[in-house]
Amino acid sequence: MSKEGFICNSSCDCYMGAGGSADAMKFSDVLILVGVGMLCAGFIIHGWVESVPITSEDEKSYEKSVHLMKGDELNIAIACEEDCEGEAIITRNSEQVYQYGFQLLSGDETDEYFKSDDYDGYKLVITLDSGSGEVDVDVKRALMLDFVIYPIGAAILIFGLQKRRSESETASIDAELESLE
């Protein structure tokens, strides 16, 4: 009898259709997989910083919305490929809270920091009047809550490795005894 790609014989042993058999996944393996997955996700979340190219000919200005807690910093880095001039405006609830203008020569960069004084949603708009360049916006958290994924992932991974070790110590050994003839 066959059900969805599995072949079952009369003794109710099921095998995969390709001829192999699949053992049940151990709980320790699941914990190890989840722990490694959380650590990898944390590295991707924190390491994935993407610069966005902007030019004065763009139809829309560069916009980014962020939620900041009190004390969080917004780092705005602008690198010009050719002489550029423009401004960056940060608003909260449609009210302007920060503005700075910049005028850079080809190859120059500017780093500007904005520190929030209250928990709220903020919107950053960068407009270039002339030239072209790249914008990189990064949030630095005051409480570093986004780094909590690392100790949780490491704890799950260590628990899974410990559980695997204890399972292997208590596991019975199946062996075929051959007669010496």
N, C-alpha and C positions, 0 to 999 in steps of 0.2 A: 504494500500500500504506500502511496506517495502523497505527502502533504507539503505544498509550497516549497519544493526543492529538496525535501528530506525523504529518505527512503527508510521505511520502518519494516522490520521483519516481525515474525509471529511472536517473538519473545519480548516485544516492545522495546528493543534497543534501536535507537534512531541514529542514523549516520548521515553525513552530508552527502549530497548527490554526487560529488566528485570522488567519492570512495574513501575519504578520510573521516575521522570521527572528531567531534569537538567536545572537549572536557569543559565542565562548568568553570567560569572565571572565579577565582578565589577573591575573597573580600580584601585581602592584603594587596592584591594586584589592582583592585579598583581604587583603593586609597593611594597607592603609589601613582597611578595614572592621574587621579584628581590633583594630587599635590604638585606633580610636575607640570600639569596643565595650568594650575593657578600661578606658578612661578613664571612660566613662559608668557602667560597673559600679562602679568605685571611688567615684565621686560618690554613687551610690545607696547603696552599703554604708555610707559614712561619714556621709551626710546624712540617712539614714532613722532618725530618733529619734522614737519614739512614746511618748507619755504614756499610762499606763493608769489609768482611773478605778477607785477603790476606795471602798467604804463599810463601815461597821461591820455592816451587815445581810448582807454577802456570806457565803455558806455556806463558801467556802474563802478562806484567806488568800492574799495575793499571793506567788507563788513564782517565783524565777528561778535557774537553774543556770548557772554560768560557770566556765570554765577560766582560771585566772590563773597567770602566771609570776611569778617572784620580782621584786618591785618594781612590779608592776602595781597600779593603783588602781581601786577600785570607787566611783563617785560615786553617792550615793543622794539624790535630790531629791524632797521631798514638799511639795506645795502643798495647803493645806486650803481647801475651799470653805465649810465651816461648822466650828465648833469641833471639833477632833479630838484624840484622845489614843490612843497606841498604842506599839508597839515594833517594832524591826527586829532580827533575829537572823541572824547569818552562821555557818554550820557547815561544817566540813571533815571528811569521813569520819564523819558523825553526831556529831561532837564540836563543841561551841559554842566559836567562837574570837572572836566579837565580838557585843556587844549594846548597843543604846542605846534609851532610851525618849524619847518626844517628847510634848509637850503644846503645841498651837498654837491660836491664835485664828483666827477667820474671816479669810481673805485672807493669812495668814502662810505663810511657806515655811521649810523647813529643808534645808540641804545637809550631808551627812555623808560622810566619806571613809574608806575602809578600804584599807590597803596590805597586800598579801600578802607573806608572808615566805618562801614556798616555792611551787614549782610543784605545783598540785593542782586538783582540782575543788571548787568552793565552792557553797553553796546559800544564797540569801538568802530569808528569809521575813519579810514585813511584815504585821502584824496591827493592825487598828484596833479599839479598844474602844468608841469613840464617834465620830460625825461622818462626814464624807466628804471626799474629795480626789483628787489625782492623783499618781501615782508615776512618776518618770523615772529609770531606772538606766542608767548609762553606764560603759564600761570605758576607762580610759586606759592604753595599753600603754607599758611602760618602754622596750622595744626598737623600737617602732614598726614591726614587721614587716608589719603589715597595710597600711602605706603603700607597700610595694614594688611594688604594682600600678601606681602612677602612672609611675615611671620606665620600667618595662618596656613599658607601653602607649604612652608617648611615644616610646620608642626604635623600637618596631615601626611606629608611625605615621610617624615621620621617615624611616625606611628605605623604607617604601612610597612616600612622596612623592618621595624621591630616585630610587627605581627607576622611577617613572612619568616623571619628568623625563628620565632617561637613555633610556628607551624612546621618548619622543616626539622626542628629538633624533636618534635613529638610525632612526626609522621612515621607510619610503618613502612618498612622496606619490603617491596615486592620483588622477589627474585625467583628465577627458575633454577632448580637444583638439577644438575646433570649428573647422571651416574657415571662413575669412572669404570669403564669396562675395557 
